[in-house]
């Protein structure tokens, strides 16, 4: 019991695992959809955290290069699972909104909160200017890549036409190639925070043996699949019952559910004055969503018979463009302060209010 209490004191987020059995009961006994949605969403949070911890534990054993690859590949596993299940249900607008929400959430909410709290405690914080410049360039590339199919499609045909689908597939292929090239470059930069194991080696060697980590990773992933099935299955009824648009759920709530544990890590290390790692977590997660997860979903959706195109509506494009430009400008000089953090948070809140009041996604 003392061991359990000590563990929960160090990992309080895992208390939310209690939501798993309650969520299962809510599904079995046909509770109101809002309860099923809320409980399954809460349950995904600690499961996503466990996926991250087990991945980092494996990374500590495999070395910085392979470890960096593991972190990059599995960093958004929970959200990828949720979006795949949403595609199966035909909730394509929810998926696109989730992609948008993940990118702006990392760049505005997470970076903003990290800079605000880190700046309030530590004053002006500095980080690798060259790395941040590289990230800024890649973020601009992301926006251009997402703008092209959205604008060109108007002259090619309807969104469901073969020409537009072919355009999305081509852009998706190039984006994945850019992601792989960028990952290779990052892993070759030995000082990059992505190649540094975030877990203390001594703690890992004592509590996270490789077999233990693999078991936790497998069980947590299975748990996310089940909870995501409950969550996605209740989305449409929740939209009807509380009057919140599917678009708002996708752009604000779904990204927070899948990434809140990673967000907390980014903010925590910023408060500890490790702004390099905080920026790496926030920006790399955005790049992974844009250059890997989103294009991968395009190919997966085609195999599932519900083709997803990279055609975003004007509100999503405005949010993506504004978020990327502002975040890139803030990060370009290699230093941050609490005022810049407050500005990023302010933009996120303004977008959130706008999205909440929209009756539909477009």
C-alpha positions as CSV (number, residue, x, y, z in Angstrom):
1,X,0.0,0.0,0.0
2,X,2.8,2.4,0.8
3,X,4.4,1.7,-2.5
4,X,1.2,2.4,-4.3
5,X,0.7,5.7,-2.4
6,X,4.3,6.7,-3.1
7,X,3.8,5.9,-6.8
8,X,0.5,7.9,-7.0
9,X,2.2,10.8,-5.3
10,X,4.8,10.9,-8.1
11,X,2.2,10.2,-10.8
12,X,-1.1,11.7,-9.7
13,X,-2.5,11.6,-13.2
14,X,-2.7,7.8,-13.0
15,X,-5.5,8.2,-10.4
16,X,-7.7,8.8,-13.5
17,X,-7.3,5.1,-14.3
18,X,-10.2,4.6,-12.0
19,X,-12.4,6.0,-14.8
20,X,-11.8,2.9,-16.9
21,X,-14.0,0.4,-15.0
22,X,-16.7,3.1,-14.5
23,X,-16.6,3.9,-18.3
24,X,-17.1,0.2,-19.0
25,X,-20.0,0.1,-16.7
26,X,-21.5,3.2,-18.3
27,X,-21.4,1.4,-21.7
28,X,-22.7,-1.9,-20.4
29,X,-25.7,-0.3,-18.6
30,X,-26.4,2.2,-21.4
31,X,-25.9,5.4,-19.5
32,X,-26.4,8.8,-21.1
33,X,-24.0,9.4,-24.0
34,X,-22.5,12.4,-22.3
35,X,-21.5,10.2,-19.3
36,X,-19.9,7.6,-21.7
37,X,-18.1,10.4,-23.6
38,X,-16.8,12.1,-20.5
39,X,-15.7,9.0,-18.6
40,X,-14.0,7.5,-21.7
41,X,-12.2,10.8,-22.4
42,X,-10.9,10.9,-18.8
43,X,-9.8,7.3,-19.0
44,X,-7.7,8.0,-22.2
45,X,-5.6,10.6,-20.4
46,X,-3.7,8.3,-18.0
47,X,-3.5,5.6,-20.7
48,X,-1.8,8.1,-23.1
49,X,0.5,9.0,-20.2
50,X,1.5,5.4,-19.7
51,X,2.1,5.0,-23.4
52,X,4.5,7.9,-23.2
53,X,6.2,6.7,-20.1
54,X,6.7,3.1,-21.4
55,X,8.0,4.5,-24.7
56,X,10.5,6.7,-22.8
57,X,11.5,3.8,-20.7
58,X,12.3,1.7,-23.8
59,X,14.1,4.7,-25.2
60,X,16.4,4.7,-22.1
61,X,17.5,1.1,-22.9
62,X,17.8,1.4,-26.7
63,X,20.0,4.5,-26.7
64,X,19.4,8.1,-27.8
65,X,19.1,7.5,-31.6
66,X,16.6,4.6,-31.5
67,X,15.0,6.2,-28.4
68,X,14.4,9.4,-30.3
69,X,12.8,7.3,-33.1
70,X,10.5,5.6,-30.7
71,X,9.4,8.8,-29.1
72,X,8.8,10.4,-32.5
73,X,6.8,7.4,-33.7
74,X,4.6,6.8,-30.7
75,X,4.4,10.3,-29.3
76,X,0.8,10.8,-30.6
77,X,-0.3,7.2,-30.5
78,X,-3.5,7.9,-28.5
79,X,-4.7,10.6,-30.9
80,X,-3.9,8.5,-33.9
81,X,-6.0,5.7,-32.5
82,X,-8.9,8.1,-31.8
83,X,-8.8,9.5,-35.3
84,X,-8.6,6.1,-37.0
85,X,-11.8,5.0,-35.1
86,X,-13.4,8.3,-36.1
87,X,-12.6,7.7,-39.7
88,X,-14.2,4.2,-39.4
89,X,-17.3,5.9,-38.1
90,X,-17.3,8.4,-41.0
91,X,-16.5,11.4,-38.8
92,X,-14.1,13.0,-41.3
93,X,-14.8,16.6,-40.2
94,X,-14.0,15.6,-36.6
95,X,-10.7,14.1,-37.8
96,X,-9.7,17.3,-39.7
97,X,-10.7,19.5,-36.8
98,X,-8.6,17.3,-34.5
99,X,-5.5,17.6,-36.7
100,X,-6.0,21.4,-36.7
101,X,-6.6,21.5,-32.9
102,X,-3.5,19.4,-32.2
103,X,-1.2,21.7,-34.2
104,X,-2.5,25.0,-32.8
105,X,-2.9,23.4,-29.3
106,X,0.8,22.6,-29.2
107,X,1.9,25.9,-30.7
108,X,-0.4,28.3,-28.9
109,X,-1.7,26.6,-25.7
110,X,1.3,24.5,-24.7
111,X,4.1,26.9,-25.9
112,X,2.1,29.8,-24.4
113,X,1.6,28.2,-21.0
114,X,5.2,27.0,-20.9
115,X,6.6,30.5,-21.7
116,X,4.2,32.2,-19.3
117,X,4.9,30.0,-16.3
118,X,8.5,29.5,-17.1
119,X,9.0,33.2,-17.6
120,X,7.2,34.2,-14.4
121,X,9.5,31.9,-12.4
122,X,12.8,32.2,-14.3
123,X,12.6,35.5,-16.3
124,X,13.9,35.5,-19.8
125,X,14.5,31.9,-21.0
126,X,16.8,30.9,-23.8
127,X,16.8,27.9,-26.1
128,X,18.8,26.7,-29.1
129,X,18.2,29.4,-31.8
130,X,19.4,27.2,-34.7
131,X,17.0,24.4,-33.7
132,X,14.1,26.8,-33.3
133,X,14.9,28.4,-36.7
134,X,14.8,24.9,-38.3
135,X,11.5,24.2,-36.7
136,X,10.1,27.6,-37.8
137,X,11.0,26.8,-41.4
138,X,9.4,23.4,-41.2
139,X,6.2,24.9,-39.7
140,X,5.9,27.3,-42.6
141,X,6.4,24.3,-45.0
142,X,3.6,22.6,-43.2
143,X,1.2,25.5,-43.8
144,X,2.1,25.7,-47.5
145,X,1.6,22.0,-47.9
146,X,-1.8,22.2,-46.2
147,X,-2.9,25.3,-48.1
148,X,-2.1,23.9,-51.6
149,X,-4.8,21.1,-51.7
150,X,-7.3,23.3,-50.0
151,X,-7.0,26.0,-52.6
152,X,-6.2,24.0,-55.7
153,X,-9.2,21.6,-55.1
154,X,-11.6,24.4,-56.1
155,X,-10.3,24.3,-59.6
156,X,-9.9,20.5,-59.8
157,X,-13.3,19.3,-58.7
158,X,-15.6,18.3,-55.8
159,X,-13.9,17.1,-52.6
160,X,-15.0,13.5,-53.3
161,X,-13.7,13.5,-56.9
162,X,-10.8,11.3,-57.9
163,X,-8.6,14.3,-58.9
164,X,-8.9,15.9,-55.4
165,X,-8.2,12.5,-53.7
166,X,-5.2,12.0,-55.9
167,X,-4.0,15.5,-55.0
168,X,-4.3,14.7,-51.3
169,X,-2.5,11.4,-51.7
170,X,0.3,13.1,-53.6
171,X,0.7,15.8,-51.0
172,X,0.5,13.3,-48.2
173,X,3.3,11.2,-49.7
174,X,5.6,14.2,-50.0
175,X,4.8,15.3,-46.4
176,X,5.7,11.9,-45.0
177,X,8.9,12.0,-47.0
178,X,9.7,15.4,-45.5
179,X,8.9,14.0,-42.0
180,X,11.4,11.2,-42.5
181,X,14.1,13.5,-43.8
182,X,13.5,15.9,-40.9
183,X,13.7,13.0,-38.4
184,X,16.9,11.8,-39.9
185,X,18.4,15.2,-39.7
186,X,17.2,15.8,-36.1
187,X,18.5,12.4,-34.9
188,X,21.9,13.3,-36.3
189,X,22.1,16.4,-34.3
190,X,23.6,15.0,-31.0
191,X,22.6,18.0,-28.9
192,X,19.0,17.9,-29.9
193,X,16.7,17.3,-26.9
194,X,14.8,14.7,-28.9
195,X,17.9,12.4,-28.7
196,X,18.1,12.7,-24.9
197,X,16.1,10.2,-22.8
198,X,13.7,12.1,-20.7
199,X,13.5,9.4,-18.0
200,X,16.1,9.1,-15.2
201,X,18.3,6.1,-16.0
202,X,18.5,4.9,-12.4
203,X,14.8,5.0,-11.9
204,X,14.2,3.2,-15.2
205,X,16.7,0.5,-14.4
206,X,14.9,-0.1,-11.0
207,X,11.2,0.1,-12.0
208,X,11.0,-0.1,-15.8
209,X,12.6,-3.3,-17.1
210,X,12.2,-3.7,-20.9
211,X,9.6,-6.5,-20.6
212,X,7.7,-4.4,-18.1
213,X,7.8,-1.4,-20.4
214,X,6.6,-3.5,-23.4
215,X,3.8,-5.0,-21.4
216,X,2.6,-1.6,-20.1
217,X,2.8,-0.2,-23.7
218,X,0.7,-3.1,-25.1
219,X,-1.9,-3.0,-22.3
220,X,-2.2,0.8,-22.4
221,X,-2.5,0.8,-26.2
222,X,-5.3,-1.8,-26.0
223,X,-7.0,0.3,-23.3
224,X,-6.8,3.4,-25.5
225,X,-8.5,1.5,-28.3
226,X,-11.4,0.4,-26.1
227,X,-11.9,3.8,-24.5
228,X,-11.6,5.5,-27.9
229,X,-14.2,3.2,-29.3
230,X,-16.6,4.3,-26.5
231,X,-15.7,8.0,-27.0
232,X,-16.1,8.1,-30.7
233,X,-19.2,6.0,-30.6
234,X,-20.9,8.7,-28.4
235,X,-19.8,11.8,-30.3
236,X,-22.8,12.2,-32.5
237,X,-25.3,11.8,-29.6
238,X,-23.3,14.2,-27.4
239,X,-23.4,16.8,-30.2
240,X,-27.2,16.5,-30.4
241,X,-27.7,16.5,-26.6
242,X,-25.6,19.5,-25.5
243,X,-25.6,21.5,-28.7
244,X,-21.8,21.8,-29.0
245,X,-20.6,21.3,-32.6
246,X,-18.7,18.3,-33.7
247,X,-16.1,20.8,-35.0
248,X,-15.6,22.2,-31.5
249,X,-15.2,18.7,-30.0
250,X,-12.5,17.9,-32.6
251,X,-10.6,21.1,-32.5
252,X,-10.5,21.7,-28.8
253,X,-11.4,18.6,-26.7
254,X,-10.0,15.6,-28.7
255,X,-6.5,17.0,-28.9
256,X,-6.5,17.9,-25.2
257,X,-7.7,14.4,-24.3
258,X,-5.0,12.6,-26.2
259,X,-2.1,14.9,-25.4
260,X,-2.6,16.4,-21.9
261,X,0.1,14.2,-20.3
262,X,2.6,15.4,-22.9
263,X,1.5,19.0,-22.4
264,X,2.1,18.8,-18.7
265,X,5.6,17.5,-19.3
266,X,6.4,20.4,-21.6
267,X,5.1,23.0,-19.0
268,X,6.9,21.3,-16.1
269,X,10.3,21.3,-17.8
270,X,9.8,25.0,-18.8
271,X,9.2,25.9,-15.1
272,X,12.4,24.0,-14.3
273,X,14.1,26.3,-16.8
274,X,14.7,23.6,-19.5
275,X,13.2,25.6,-22.3
276,X,15.1,23.6,-25.0
277,X,13.2,20.4,-24.1
278,X,9.9,22.3,-23.6
279,X,10.1,23.8,-27.1
280,X,11.2,20.5,-28.6
281,X,8.2,18.7,-27.1
282,X,5.7,21.3,-28.3
283,X,7.0,22.0,-31.8
284,X,8.0,18.4,-32.6
285,X,4.6,17.2,-31.6
286,X,3.0,19.7,-34.0
287,X,5.3,18.7,-36.8
288,X,4.6,15.1,-36.2
289,X,0.9,15.6,-36.4
290,X,1.2,17.7,-39.6
291,X,3.8,15.8,-41.4
292,X,3.2,12.2,-40.3
293,X,-0.1,11.6,-38.6
294,X,-2.3,13.6,-41.0
295,X,-0.8,12.2,-44.2
296,X,-0.8,8.7,-42.7
297,X,-4.5,9.1,-42.0
298,X,-5.1,9.9,-45.7
299,X,-3.7,6.5,-46.7
300,X,-5.4,4.7,-43.9
301,X,-8.7,6.2,-44.7
302,X,-8.5,5.1,-48.3
303,X,-7.9,1.5,-47.1
304,X,-10.9,1.8,-44.8
305,X,-13.2,3.0,-47.6
306,X,-13.8,6.5,-46.1
307,X,-11.3,8.6,-48.0
308,X,-10.0,11.6,-46.1
309,X,-8.7,14.6,-48.1
310,X,-6.4,17.3,-46.9
311,X,-9.1,19.9,-47.7
312,X,-9.5,22.2,-44.7
313,X,-12.2,24.9,-44.3
314,X,-11.4,28.6,-44.1
315,X,-11.6,28.6,-40.3
316,X,-9.1,25.8,-39.9
317,X,-6.8,27.4,-42.4
318,X,-7.0,30.8,-40.6
319,X,-6.2,29.1,-37.2
320,X,-3.3,27.1,-38.7
321,X,-1.8,30.0,-40.6
322,X,-2.1,32.5,-37.7
323,X,-0.9,30.0,-35.1
324,X,2.1,29.0,-37.1
325,X,3.2,32.5,-38.0
326,X,2.9,33.8,-34.5
327,X,4.6,30.8,-32.9
328,X,7.4,31.0,-35.5
329,X,8.0,34.7,-34.8
330,X,8.1,34.1,-31.0
331,X,10.5,31.2,-31.3
332,X,12.8,32.6,-34.0
333,X,15.0,34.7,-31.7
334,X,15.9,31.8,-29.4
335,X,14.5,33.4,-26.2
336,X,11.1,33.7,-24.5
337,X,9.4,35.7,-21.8
338,X,6.1,35.5,-19.9
339,X,4.6,38.3,-22.1
340,X,5.1,36.3,-25.3
341,X,3.5,33.3,-23.5
342,X,0.5,35.4,-22.5
343,X,0.1,36.5,-26.1
344,X,0.1,32.9,-27.4
345,X,-2.4,31.9,-24.8
346,X,-4.6,34.9,-25.7
347,X,-4.7,34.0,-29.4
348,X,-5.7,30.4,-28.4
349,X,-8.5,31.6,-26.2
350,X,-9.8,33.9,-28.9
351,X,-9.8,31.1,-31.4
352,X,-11.5,28.8,-28.8
353,X,-14.3,31.3,-28.3
354,X,-14.8,31.6,-32.1
355,X,-14.9,27.8,-32.6
356,X,-17.3,27.4,-29.7
357,X,-19.8,29.8,-31.3
358,X,-19.6,28.3,-34.7
359,X,-22.7,26.2,-35.4
360,X,-20.8,24.0,-37.8
361,X,-17.2,23.4,-39.0
362,X,-17.6,25.6,-42.1
